Amino acid sequence: MALGLLVICGGVVVLMFRIAAAGKPLHHDFAEKAASVDGEMVDLVSNMPLVRAFSAFKREYVRFDNTIGTEMKARRRSLLYLEKLRIMHAVITVVAVLGLLYWAVRMWEVNAATAGQVVLVCTLGITILAATRDLAVALVDVTQHTARLSEALTTLLQPHDLRDHPEAKPLVGEGARLDFEHVAFNYPDGREVFTDFNLTIEPGQRVGLVGRSGGGKSTLFTLLQRFYDPQKGRILIDGQDIGRVTQESLREAITVVPQDISLFHRSLRENIRYGRPDATDDEVWAAAAAARCTDFINDLPQGFDTIVGDRGVKLSGGQRQRIAVARAILKDSPILLLDEATSALDTESEEAIREALGNLMQGRTVIAIAHRLSTLKDFDRIVVLDGGTVIQDGSPDRLTHLDGFYRDLIQRESIKLSREAA
């Protein structure tokens, strides 16, 4: 009887585990739908001002309700599958207990077992079969939790495409000469940007990048910071291939002032000091003053200790941009990348920031993307990109007097300013 019970218990556990494993697609589908609900909620909350601006509460309610409904259907299928397994196990357990009881009673009837042995066998049998139920239920639950865990791990454990070269060394030198040599680059989706791109920027030179959207300006910034590696060619800083230097030392040598400013949900002081964590309060104050931030910081209730909110939501666009400029001033790197660094500023603030940036640019290699050409009037050189190719290259004065894309931009901007003045 013990041997028979052992065979039954082992068979039940194996059967339940295999059937539970067969339901993994349902559990993975539920995990995927649950993750989409989380993503949809984060996206909706972070864009709530946009929802208000377009009076889209009803639309978003319906959209989110549909997402929740899809997730609930997937959850229901997953849970019903688990309940079917539990019911199946309960039926098998009941049948096994009745069979064991019948067997023991028949042995008692023929005097092959005593009444005490019958009671003992039935009690232990029920206990053992109940334990297999707990084990089977645990195994079934594990399959569902494993699906949820694998969904999270798939997101978290993405392999790093860009790794330091085994022989990578820290970037050395402060001259910051930049060379793009025969660079060819396609994005992972296959979109081609550069085929045979060549450009040299001398140390301390201020270069403005202009051109139509999609011409390769932002991609050039991306490649220089080594967020991607080119498929062909190489990028050099002071003669050193950036693919052969450590990424940490590369990015320490580059300061970026982006168009879309990112700020932490921390104090103004911490956000500015993020450029150089070991900076003193006096240095933070000096950087803020140079970026013309002190005028609005002094008006805040807690001054430099004011919490800016998620992504700086408590500040205006121009204020966030000035904080980013202060952070760049404090970092003090030899290479400065400006991506529409004054786009969110009014005319008066833009002039003040231009003065601060002028001081910051001294002795540094500067590359600036700008659509407002007034921000490039004091630059040494203008490079016009179109379709990943340099179509014009020269000083602002020289390009202004040549027929071409840059001159057309100047004329269009002049006409626009004249209309606004009128």
Secondary structure, 3 states (H helix, E strand, C coil): CHHHHHHHHHHHHHHHHHHHHHCHHHHHHHHHHHHHHHHHHHHHHHCHHHHHHCCCHHHHHHHHHHHHHHHHHHHHHHHHHHHHHHHHHHHHHHHHHHHHHHHHHHHHHCCCCCHHHHHHHHHHHHHHHHHHHHHHHHHHHHHHHHHHHHHHHHHHCCCCCCCCCCCCECCCCCCCCEEEEEEEEECCCCCEEEEEEEEEECCCCEEEEEECCCCCHHHHHHHHCCCCCCCEEEEEECCEEHHHECHHHHHHCEEEECCCCCCCCCEHHHHHHCCCCCCCHHHHHHHHHHCCCHHHHCCCCCHHHCECCHHHCCCCHHHHHHHHHHHHHHHCCCEEEEECCCCCCCHHHHHHHHHHHHHHHCCCEEEEECCCHHHHCCCCEEEEEECCEEEEEECHHHHHCCCCHHHHHHHHHHHHHHHHHC
